[in-house]
Amino acid sequence: MTSDSTLPVHITDAAVAYAGRTVLDGITLDVAPGERVAVIGPSGAGKTTLFRLIAGLVKPAGGEVVTLGRDTRHLTGGALDAMRRELGFLQQQDNLIPQLRVVHNVLMGRLGHWWLPRALLSLLWPQQVDRALAALERVELADRLWSLPDELSGGQQQRVAVARLIVQQPKLVLADEPVSALDLRLGREIIELLGQLASHDGATLLVNLHTLDLLPGRFDRVVALKDGRLFWSGTPETLDRALLRELYGAEYRALHLDELALPA
């Protein structure tokens, strides 16, 4: 059996509370190396908090959280920084720096690997431009190396953020609603690029996803949260309408989930 230290994510009976209110409770979850996991559930289910818990941004009120072989309950200072160098983030907002050109924004993925003098020098004279260009070629934006972010569309900006992940070379990627601001076609492109981080680069992938049309063929497993608890876990192919109705409740029709091609 795989030991806990080899799992990118190992959570046992974890709980998180804010201002006396329980946000996550009794969460137990293992994620295998290279696995592609979609996290779904209604608003307020605790999905973003789960990602913050895995990243060590919040500490569990109870239970155990081990990320990339490190117990996040006891991580501080340099040990926490070392873990986060191996952890990549992608959010709904791409978090590009508007005053810096695409090449600089992509190379931000290397900051955790460089000494401070090299990082500062790169702001004036970009270091490892060939690495940035190779990453942009993978996301089909090589011709935008010297562009500014505001010269790009929303989908292109998100692809730059994926290129930043490529140069970072994380072992674990947490993508929190990365396509919620994009249409279905652009969202599909971003999810497929993220999937390449698993298939091509060997990263483990967790994606907080509202667009359930993107599940089939792109994820190995779906984890559903409801009211801060693990509600269901299985393959995308085993999702059905009855389960989604129970999971999403009043949001089921608002999210047009009744239009998905799923078994009743």
Secondary structure as UniProt FT lines:
FT   HELIX           4..6
FT   STRAND          9..18
FT   TURN            19..20
FT   STRAND          21..31
FT   TURN            33..34
FT   STRAND          36..40
FT   TURN            43..44
FT   HELIX           47..54
FT   TURN            55..56
FT   STRAND          62..67
FT   TURN            68..69
FT   STRAND          70..71
FT   HELIX           72..74
FT   HELIX           77..85
FT   STRAND          87..91
FT   TURN            98..99
FT   HELIX           102..107
FT   HELIX           108..113
FT   HELIX           116..124
FT   HELIX           129..138
FT   TURN            139..140
FT   HELIX           142..144
FT   TURN            145..146
FT   HELIX           149..151
FT   HELIX           154..168
FT   STRAND          172..176
FT   TURN            178..181
FT   HELIX           184..199
FT   TURN            200..201
FT   STRAND          204..208
FT   HELIX           212..214
FT   TURN            216..218
FT   STRAND          221..226
FT   TURN            227..228
FT   STRAND          229..234
FT   HELIX           236..238
FT   HELIX           241..248
FT   TURN            249..250
FT   HELIX           251..254
FT   TURN            255..256
FT   HELIX           257..259
//
